[in-house]
Amino acid sequence: MPKSGWTLIETLEPGRLTVVARDHEARDRTSFERAVTDQLGIGKAPGHEAAQWLEALIADMRSHPEAAATHRVLRNGHTVSARLVPVIGPDNALHGAHVWLGPDGTQPQQRPVSAFAFTWDSHLRLAEFPAALTGGTPRSQLTAPEIFRFVEPADGLSLIRALLSSQPGDSWSGAVTVTVGKNNRPGHVVMAAGTPPQPPAKWRGLLFETSTPMAGMSLEAAALAAIPRISQVHMVLVDIAKMRLIRWITDPLPDVQWKGQVDQRDTPHPDDVKRIFAAAADVFTGKAESAEVHDVRLRRRGGGWVVVDGSGAIVGTSDAGPALAVLQLRVTGHSDEPDPVAPTDAGHPGLDDPEQPDPLPS
């Protein structure tokens, strides 16, 4: 028996379609043809015919991303009504499509699940999201810590590993909690790394709402988030290879212009960057478990510097994933000395840059 309803299809990779959601429930990238056959309640041969017809419509939508309402009479005489709504990414590529199927003469009784397309650059460590999800900021590009302020993954370490390193054909999917304003909503993320001719560092993804119950904040997470309210201590997870903040463990350190928010300049004063490398050398190479740097000047929004004492330690993991560290920052003061770095400066390329000489002292 035919079943009416919306299905969300991901189109993140050329020549491949998979089902990622059906009627507000996430699916584990299941077969498109099987989903069409099941939804229409018809045999394998007419299901294959209907799936091929829909695949052709979606293929055309890749170059002409416009909504469509159409129908088709199959060879067995069965008439299928279909509606297709594209989900377009900030790169103007088709990231997915809402597909509604039903018997002849019927139409959708509900709206499709809320879905948003995004991109992630694992080299620049920047994501581009639609304005509806960026908390009212005029910026379309967000840093990793800003993303994790409104997207809370159920498996955070797995997602971080995917974001920091990618190979052609890599993919990731998982449940998340999305915070929009004061509202928390259950959601799901599906991402795929670029395949030639696209660079593997360029991920495309879908973020969509689901009906899956959300997990509440753990006692440990709530306790850590409260630390800045009783002291000037802030804690953050850092990607060592690119020297970029990944995720705040506590509430963020305020008033600092972090790299990637406005430009690509390193956040610390250039003289302090040298001191940070010198102090962290033994930690990076595994010779010590922690390091400290005092009186670090961090670029302040509007000019000047926020001065902090910092300490950090490597995060030990059971496999050879990306190198991560936890930093603890304690605010000690402010400085109004001039900024010697031009806004056009691209900052340090990172320890994993093959053309960058080892910056660590021997």
N, C-alpha and C positions, 0 to 999 in steps of 0.2 A: 504494500500500500504506500503511495507517495506520501512524503513528509515535507511540509513547507517549513522554511526556516533559513536563517543566514549562516553562511560558512565563510570564515576568513582564510584566504589563500595567501601564502607568502611567495613572492617572486624575486627573492633576493639574489638568486643565481641564474645566469642565462640558461634557458632551455629546461628549467626545472620548476615544477609547481608542487607544493605540498600543503596540506590542510594543517593549520595551527590552532584554529578555534571553531567550535560549532555551538551555536546558541549559548554564548557566554561561558563556555567551558573550554579550557585549553586542551589541545591535542598535541601529541608528540610527533609532529611533522609526518602525518600519515598520508597514504596514497590518495591522490586526487581522484583518480578513476574509481577506486573502491568507494570513496565517499559519495561520489555522484551516483553510482549504482545503488548504494544503500539508501540514499535520500529519496531517489525516485521510485524505489521499490520495484525495479524492473530487472530483467535478466542480464547476464554478462554481456551479450552481444549488443543490445540496445544501450546498456550502460556505457560500453566502450564508444559507441557512436555519439552519445550525448557528451561524454568527456572530451572527445576530439573536437566537437563543435565548440565547446566552451574554451578549450585550450587555444583554438584559433582566435576567438574573441579576445582572450587575454593577451595573446601575442600581438594583436593589433593595438591593444590598449597600451602596450609598452611604448609605442611611438606616438599614439594619439590618446592620451590619458583622459578620456571623457566617460561619464556615466552612460550606461546603455540599458534599455528595456527592450526585450525581443522575445521571440518564441521560435520553436522548431517542431516540425512534424517528423518523427522518426520513421524509419522504414516499417516498423510494426504497427504504424498508425497512431502511436501515442504522441500527444502534443505536450511539449514542455515549455513552460513560461520561465523566463530568466531575467534577473536584474543584476547589473554589475556596477559597483562603485569603486573607483580607484583610490588607493592610498599612496600619495605622492611624497617622495622624500625631499629634503632641502636641496639635494643635488638634481632635482627635477626628474629623477628616475622613478619608475614604478616599483615600489617596495612590496605592495600587496594589493589584493582586491577583495572586496566583500561580494559574495555571490549568493543570490537568493534563487531557489528553484521551487517550483510548485506546479500543480496541475493547470491545465488550460483554463483561462478565465479567472484565475485567482491573483491576488496581489499581497505584498507584505503587510502584516498587521502590526509589526514592531519595527523599530529602527535597528540598524546593525550595531554591533558592539563598538564602543569608542576605541579607535585605533589611531596611533600616530607613528609616523616614519621618522627615522633619525639616521645620522651618520656618525662614525667615530674614527678619528685619525690616530692610530696607535703610535705614530712617529711624533706628532705634535702634542699628543695627549689632550686632544680637544674633541668635543662632541658638538653637533649642530642639531638643535631641537626646534620644533615649532613654537611660536610665541605663546600658545595656549598652555604650555607646560613649564615655562621658564620664570614663573613667579612674578610676572609684571616687569621684569628687566627688559630694556630695549635691545639687549644683546641676544643674538641668535646662537653664538658659540659659548659653550660652558666648559669649565675645567672639571676634572674628575671629582674633586671635593664638592663642587656645586651640584653635580648630578646626584651624588649620594645623599644630599640633603633632602631630595624629594623622591628618590628611588631607593628603596631598601630591599636588597635581594635576600632571599632565604638562604642562599649559599654565596656569601660575599666573597670568600677567597677564590672560589671557582670563577666568578665573574671578573675579579681583578686580574687573575692569571690570563684570562682571555683578552682583556683590554690591553694588557701590556705586551703581549707577544702574539703574533699571528703568522700563519702560513697559508698559502693559497688553499682554499677549500675548508679551512677551519670554520666551525660553527659553535654556537652556544645558545642554550635556551634554559629558562628557569622562571620560577615564581618570584614576584616582587610585590612590595607594598608601595603604592604611589600616593604622595601627599600633595594635594592641590588646595592651597589656602589652609584652612583648618580641618579639611576632610581627608581621611585616609581611605584608600580604595584598593581592593585586591587587583593585581594585574599579572601580566606575563610578558617576558621579553624573549624575542627570537632574533639572533644576529648571525651574519655570515661574512667571513673575510673575503676580500676581493679575489677574483680569479682573472688570469690574463684575458684581455689587455689591461684590466684594472689592477692597481698595485695591491698587494695583500695587506698593506697597512691601512687601507680604506675599508672599514666595515660598514655594512648597511644593516639596518635593523627595524624591527617593529615592536612597539610597546602598546599593549591593548589591555582593556579592562576585562576581568573575569568575575565569576560568582564564587570563586574559591574562598573559604574563610581565611582571614588574615591571622598571622601569628602576632601576639602582643609583644611589647618590648620586654626583654629579659630584665631581671633584677640587676644583673651586672651592667647592662647597657644603661639603665636608668641611673645607676650610681655613678658611672663614669661621666655621663652627661651633666651631672650636678656639680662636678668638681670646680668648674670656673665660677660658679655662684658663691663658693666659699673661699676661693683663693684665685690668684692670677696665673694659674697653671692651665695650659692647654696641651692636648695630646693629639697627634696626627700620625697616620700611616703614610710612609713616603716610598716612592719608587726610586731606588738608588741609581739605576742606570741613567735615568733622565733628570735626577734631582728634582722631581716634581711631587707635589702633594697629591695623594690619592684619595684619602678618606679621613675626615675628622673623627676621632674617637670621642672627644668631648665636643662641646659647642666650639665653633671656630674662634680663632683669635681675631678680634675686630679691628677695623681701620687699616688693615694691611692690603696693599695692592699686589695680589699674588700673580705670578707669572701666568700669562695666558688670558687674564681677565681684561686687560687693556692693550698690552703689547707683549713681546716675547723677551723683555729684559729679565735677567735673574732678579729675584726679589731681594736678596741681601746686597748690601754695599759691596762693590768689587773688592775692596781690601778685606772684607769679612769672608768673601767667597774663598779667598786663599787660605785664611785661617781655618775655615770649616774643612777644607780638603786636608790640610796638614793634621788637624786633630782627628779626623775620621779615617786616616789611612790605615791604621792597624785594625779598625773595625771592618772596613771594606775587604781587607785581605784575610780576615779571620784570626788575626793575632791578638785581638782584644775583644771583649764582649760589649764594651760601651765607650763613649767619648763625651767630652764636655767642651763647649765653647761659650765664653762669656762676652757680654756687651756686643752682641750681634745686632747690626742695624738693618731692619726690614723696611722696605719702601712703604711709606704711609700715603694713603689716599689724600690728594690735595697738596702734597709736598712734605718734606721732612722724613723722619724715620721713627719707627717704633723700636725701642731697644729691648732686647730679650737676652736671657741666659738660656742656652739650649743644651740638652743632653740627649743622646740617642743610643739605640742598641739594635742589632740585627734581629729580625724575626726568624726564628728557626722553623723550617718546614721539613716534611719527611721526604720530599723529592726535589728535583732540580728545577723548580719553578723560578719566576723572576725574583730578584733580590729585593727584599722589603726591609724597612726599618721603622721602628716607632720612635718618634721625637717628642720630647717634653719641652715646652717653651714657657718660660716664666717672664712676664713683663716686668722690667726694672726701671723704665723711664722713656723719655722721648728726646729727639734731637732735631734741630732745625738747620743743620749744616746742608750745603747745596748738594744736589744730585749730579755726579760726574758722568752719568751714563746717558747717551742719547736715546730717545724713544725708539729709534730705528734699529738699535742693537738687538741682535737675535739671541743673545745669551749663550751660555755654554751648550754645546750640542749633545752632551751626555757621554757617559763612560762607555756606551756601546757603539759609539760612532767609530767606524773602522779607520777614518782619516784623522781622528783626534789622538794625539799622543797621550800616553798615560799621564794624567795630571797629578798622580799621587807621588809623594816623595819616596825615594827608595830607602 
